[in-house]
Amino acid sequence: MNLPEKLTALKPYDPITGSYSVRLDANESYFDLPNVLKSKIADKLEQIDFNRYPAPLADGAVNAFAGYYGVSPDCVTAGNGSDELIGIIENCFLKKGGKLVTVSHDFSMYGFYAALSELETVVVPKKDNLQIDLDALIAACQDADAVIFSNPCNPTSLGITRSDVKRLLENVNCLVILDEAYMDFWDESVISWVNDYENLIVLRTCSKAVGLAAVRMGFAVANPKLTALMRAAKSPYNCDSISQMIAETVLSERSLLEYCRDEMIVQTQRLYTAVSDLARRFPALLDTVYAPRTNFIFVKTAYAKEIYESLAKQGIAVRCFPNGLRICAGTRREQTLLLTALENILKPE
Ligand SMILES: *Cc1c(COP(=O)(O)O)cnc(C)c1O
């Protein structure tokens, strides 16, 4: 059997496993669904025809999504998590050998699917302040087929404004895929622009602010022409009936969603303030804490690995990068545990 190297060279995605009492590594919402909503979902579960295939276009979930975000349902494609949509778009909107522009650091799955689709990936490094170098990005896109990045960014927590996105869109001809997985926490979405541009796809997910990481529902928003292509390219029954029903139910709960989102923003600012304070006290150990546009913070430090491992020993999971740590805003209690542990790690013996 002759297996291609693109397959045999793969390193499986390696999420943290094991038992941690505090999980601040995956950028999930810290709100589980309220029990009343879980009961409502349990009732609806009984009404599902389990012997029947799900709705191919996930109409109920798509309509609820479109209603919550104020877009037309004709512009929305549902996916099995936005992850699936990233894979479909990279695989089907580009040819083998096509050129995909990404930035570094950003979400690792962009490069992962690009490699499986045998694309040429061009990575534009970020500036020293971890912001996207827009001029370099625009230059790299001139002979590219597509560009993809997250805004605001995982892992840096920083974003580019609408006016910068506009400058990008007006200066490139390639497909522009904007992953707005964390845009609920900021206010620079371009989701309402999809009918103004023939080449814009915006990705959103239920896994972060909406609090449904368990359910695997993501959405691509684009003009009807691109939407028709995405719907044609996806597998017909990519979202199961149960996930569709849960996403529809939860996306119809505007006040709950807005409450949870606002609370997470408050907790993120609180974490940012507290860790910035630690960085002022221990400047040799913590370099910079960036003002977050997301539900997590990024801390630049040369001691990322050491701090990460010490926290892990105490049952606290954060995400480690070569140049820093990404820490999701948990509950107040989780933050207190994190901050106490962090302070003990940083304090001289
Ligand atoms: C978490 C995340 C996603 C994944 O979303 P799913 O819908 O759970 O697949 C996509 N993009 C970025 C940048 C993320 O951080």
The ligand as an SDF file (V2000), in Angstrom:
LIG
                    3D

 15 15  0  0  0  0  0  0  0  0999 V2000
  -12.2700   27.4560   18.2200 C   0  0  0  0  0  0  0  0  0  0  0  0
  -12.0030   28.0200   16.8560 C   0  0  0  0  0  0  0  0  0  0  0  0
  -12.6660   27.5360   15.7310 C   0  0  0  0  0  0  0  0  0  0  0  0
  -13.3580   26.2130   15.7940 C   0  0  0  0  0  0  0  0  0  0  0  0
  -14.6270   26.2500   15.8470 O   0  0  0  0  0  0  0  0  0  0  0  0
  -15.5390   24.9470   15.7590 P   0  0  0  0  0  0  0  0  0  0  0  0
  -16.7790   25.5640   15.2590 O   0  0  0  0  0  0  0  0  0  0  0  0
  -15.6080   24.4140   17.1340 O   0  0  0  0  0  0  0  0  0  0  0  0
  -14.9570   23.9870   14.7790 O   0  0  0  0  0  0  0  0  0  0  0  0
  -12.4450   28.1270   14.5220 C   0  0  0  0  0  0  0  0  0  0  0  0
  -11.5910   29.1520   14.4050 N   0  0  0  0  0  0  0  0  0  0  0  0
  -10.9160   29.6430   15.4500 C   0  0  0  0  0  0  0  0  0  0  0  0
   -9.9880   30.7620   15.2690 C   0  0  0  0  0  0  0  0  0  0  0  0
  -11.1000   29.0790   16.7030 C   0  0  0  0  0  0  0  0  0  0  0  0
  -10.3800   29.5170   17.7440 O   0  0  0  0  0  0  0  0  0  0  0  0
  1  2  1  0
  2  3  1  0
  2 14  2  0
  3  4  1  0
  3 10  2  0
  4  5  1  0
  5  6  1  0
  6  7  2  0
  6  8  1  0
  6  9  1  0
 10 11  1  0
 11 12  2  0
 12 13  1  0
 12 14  1  0
 14 15  1  0
M  END
$$$$
